Amino acid sequence: MVGQVKNMIRNVMPRTRLRQAARSAPVPARFFDFHTMLGETPMTGIYRRLGRLFDPSSGRAVVLPLDHGVGEGMLPGLEAVGALLGMLDGRNVQGVVLNKGPARAHGAVIPLDVSVVVQLSGGTKHALPPYGRTVVCSVGEALRLGADAVSMHINVGNDLEDRMLADFGAMADEAHQAGLPVLAIIAPRGGHIVNELDPSLISHCIRLGSELGADLTGVPYSGDPESFAEAVESSDAPVLVTGGPGRGDYTRFLSAMEEALRCGAAGLCVGRNIFQNTDPLEALDQIIELVHAPRAPEAAEAPADPEDVEAQPDEQGPAD
């Protein structure tokens, strides 16, 4: 049985095809072919739902995280979650991340072709230390709210790391038993971290998600194409790039995200750089164009300007 599941994983989610899709022109078929799987396994539901998080043409994903309210409170731009969800209508966005309250209040307005990812963990900026995260929603409640996937946030390099890792292990197991994919948002953050975008730390975060059995791993882009591409290549889980704090120069931000995609990332998970933009609709459209537009294979280029990916003080909020 174990061998059968391993073969299924190789056939259903080949890393090479995901990476090629992230770098080349659209392909005519979806990468997750669930209808050709032999026999029934407990993992079928996971891969069906995971497949819907990737556009069938580009093979990439655009995920809009709107789960910052727990940590940040009245974050500018996030005052009206329901209004922001209206941006999804008619746009090629594959998923939205919500806390359980907004998922319950606004779930009915989310288009059926957009996956609802319910955030299971949370913590506020007022806590000591502010980078701690704990479980605030059960898998059962996420299912009742219509979740297509769940998310957990892990901050590494601090004195609460062991608790967050234990929480992730327990909740990931529960989610997989229910047939739900798990998105792990992992970031270096805490008292032991000097540079939150240190390439070796970001590579470790990518590997950590893969080793812990995440179905998707979200990490910041380090700004070092070589190490980032190597870590993405070695990961058994597709890697999404999180946007981090809002940047003043959106053009330079897009340039850094484009570089990350060329390194093999399977998509972007960007929130604050969209809803805190002076024109959120235009910002979202540019992200969609960047992720899903046809593109020819490109040779490796010089790293993005370090200022594009410079760490900013953001010890409390999500890494997106």
Secondary structure, DSSP 8 states (H G I E B T S, - for coil): -HHHHHHHHHHHS-HHHHHHHHHS---SS-S--GGG--S--TTHHHHHHHHTTS-TTT--EEEEE--THHHHSS-TT-S-HHHHHGGGTTS---EEEE-HHHHHHHGGGS-TTSEEEEE-EE--TTSSSTT--EE-S-HHHHHHTT-SEEEEEEEESSTTHHHHHHHHHHHHHHHHHTT--EEEEEEE-STT-S-TT-HHHHHHHHHHHHHTT-SEEEEE--S-HHHHHHHHHH-SS-EEEE--S--S-HHHHHHHHHHHHHTT--EEE--HHHHTSSSHHHHHHHHHHHHHS------------GGGS---S-SSS---
